[in-house]
Amino acid sequence: MAARKRTAPPKPSPCGPCKGTGQTTETVYAGRGSRRRPVAQQEATCLDCLGAGTAPA
C-alpha cells in the first residue's frame, strides 16, 4: 500500500496596502488653509489587516 501524500496548507496572501508588513506610512500636516504643508511622516498600524500583515478574509 502506498503512503498518502500530504500537502502543506496554503500560505495566506500578504495585505495589499501594507505589503505584508502590518505598518503604513502616514503624512503629518501643519498649518491651516493655503499654508497647510507636510512636515513629517510617521508609521501607523495598517487598518485593513490590523497589523497582522495578511489579507483580510
C-alpha positions in Angstrom: 0.0 0.0 0.0 1.3 3.4 -1.0 1.8 6.2 1.5 -0.6 9.1 1.3 0.8 12.4 0.0 0.2 15.3 2.3 0.1 18.8 1.0 1.1 21.9 3.0 -1.7 24.3 3.9 -1.8 27.3 1.6 0.2 30.4 2.8 -2.0 33.5 3.4 -1.6 36.2 0.9 0.0 39.5 2.1 -2.1 42.6 2.7 -2.2 45.0 -0.3 -1.8 48.4 1.4 1.0 47.5 3.8 2.6 44.8 1.5 2.6 42.3 4.4 4.5 44.4 7.0 1.5 45.5 9.1 2.7 49.1 9.0 1.8 52.0 6.7 3.3 55.5 6.4 1.1 58.5 7.1 2.0 62.1 6.3 1.6 64.7 9.1 0.4 68.1 8.1 0.8 71.5 9.8 -0.9 74.8 9.2 -4.4 76.0 8.1 -5.9 76.8 4.7 -3.5 77.7 1.9 -0.5 77.5 4.3 -1.0 73.8 5.1 2.2 71.8 4.4 3.6 68.3 5.1 6.1 68.4 8.0 6.8 64.7 8.7 5.9 61.1 8.1 5.1 58.6 10.8 4.5 54.8 11.0 0.9 53.7 11.6 -0.8 50.3 12.0 -2.5 49.1 8.8 -6.2 49.4 9.3 -7.0 46.8 6.6 -5.2 43.9 8.3 -4.9 45.4 11.8 -1.1 44.9 11.9 -1.3 41.1 11.0 0.2 41.5 7.5 -2.2 39.0 5.9 -5.0 39.8 3.6 -8.4 40.0 5.4 -10.7 37.1 4.7 
